[in-house]
Amino acid sequence: MSDPLSRTFLALADPTRRAILAQIADGAQSVTALVAANRLSQPGISKHLKVLEEAGLIRRERVSRTRPVHLDPRGLQLAGAWIDHYRKYWEGAFDRMDALIARLNEEAAKNGRQ
């Protein structure tokens, strides 16, 4: 999948990957710690980490004999921008609907008094 936004949403669609992101949000975790916390095999965690890394949501580094996994907040920027665009659209639509309802209520109240 070459579309970065699709890779991001694909990565976020899996509850295990979201759990991994939550675990590393407060600080880097070792793969061993992620294996223990998620009750998965090392190869299973590695597959999830690969998807997260390809989506730009995490980064790994080599420190001595370990490879800590870090959250990469830049990976969520694209998805956040996409969501924000539609959030603004819907907020505007709801504001227009609220204004219409208020106007209709005013007209109904005015017509009810006459």
Residue pairs with C-beta under 8 A, 6 or more apart in sequence:
1 7
1 10
4 55
4 56
4 78
5 78
5 79
5 82
7 54
7 55
7 56
8 55
8 56
8 57
8 75
8 76
8 78
8 79
9 79
10 51
10 55
11 17
11 51
11 52
11 54
11 55
11 57
12 18
12 21
12 55
12 57
12 79
14 48
14 51
16 38
16 40
16 48
17 48
17 51
17 52
19 37
19 38
20 34
20 38
20 45
20 48
20 49
20 52
20 58
20 69
21 52
21 57
21 58
21 71
23 29
23 33
23 34
23 37
24 34
24 58
24 69
24 70
24 71
25 71
28 68
28 69
28 70
29 37
29 68
29 69
30 66
30 67
30 68
30 69
31 42
31 45
31 46
31 49
31 66
31 67
31 69
32 42
32 66
34 45
34 49
34 69
35 41
35 42
35 45
38 45
40 48
49 58
49 60
49 69
52 58
53 59
53 60
55 75
56 72
56 74
56 75
56 78
57 71
57 72
57 75
57 76
58 69
58 70
58 71
58 72
58 75
59 69
59 70
59 72
60 67
60 68
60 69
60 70
61 67
61 68
61 70
